[in-house]
Amino acid sequence: MTAVIRRVGPEAAAPVLTVVREAFGSRPALDPPADALQETEESIAAALAAGGGLLAEIEGTPAGAVLLDPRDDVTYLRRFGVVPGARRHGVARTLVGAALDAVRTDEVAVLARQELPTTVGFWHDRGFEEIARDAPYVELRRRLVTRSTVVDGEAMRALGERLAGGLRRGDLVVLVGGLGAGKTTLTQGLGAGLGVRGEVTSPTFVIARVHPSLGEGPALVHVDAYRLGGLAELDDLDLDASLDDAVTVVEWGAGLAEALSDSWLEVRIDRATGEGDPLESPEVADPRRVAVRGFGPRWVG
């Protein structure tokens, strides 16, 4: 059974309500009863109009749903549920992944009933951490975006080395930022952390460079996508490393990552003032703001 997930609005209130009633109605009796059982088509439509939602369907039949409720820097996943007949087929996991990709806030949160430890455990297994208990609810959150301020080139390279510690063969890293933001400097840190051969420099004039591992780790494939019509064109390049066996770092890759992988790590680098280049001239005060976020199933857990 393969679920198809689509983003929906108030026009989908009826099928979403069907899922909510079947999913929450099949759970053990709770005291007090689940608020979800009081939902109406009108209340669901209002929630979908405010924040949108996701509907999972199997062969055109509603199988799961979730409402998105963004509030400042956190989005709550409301009325998350899967109908009884679609359980144990990966629908819930697929729906979580789609929800995380749809959210654009720094954090995502859920409220689970404390009388349902299996439900709480499900969210723990997806990288959510308990932050509060207010009977009968447990609030769990997961940070999607890690933000930091980088003051010079040494700090940017150090950040790259730290990021390298969490990478493995087949990973894709997409670097987003303007000219002089520090994308190549960060890649130098990634190369140092991965332990690869050769000096990492801007790949502008060669499109892609391969840096083999000095040990048993993955190679680093450093790509400049500025002049590529799409990352699929990488298949036409005579690279000395399989992308499945390497860590691929793509500068100017925003909007193209989907052509190469269903999962990627986005590193967005913004210049605070845009004046000078403190990564090369430390006396110039223009720190970088760096935001790191994972997309796709590789980064769900």
Buried (B, 14 or more C-beta within 10 A) or exposed (E): EEBEBEEBEBEBBEBBBBBBBBBBEEBEEEEEEBEBEEBEEEBBBEBBEBBBBBBBBBEEEBBBBBBBBBEEEBBBBBBBBBBEEBBEBBBBBBBBBBBBBBBEBBBBBBBBBBBBEEBBEBBBEBBBEBEEEEEBBBBBBBBBBEEEEBBBBEBBBBBBBBBBEEBEBBBBBBBBBEEBBBBBBBBBBBBBBBBBEEEBEBBEEEBBBBBBBEEEBBBBBBBBBEEBEEBEBBEEEEBEBEBEEBBBBBBBBBEBBEBBBEBBBBBBBBBBEEEBBBBEEEEBEBBBBBBBBBBBBBBBE
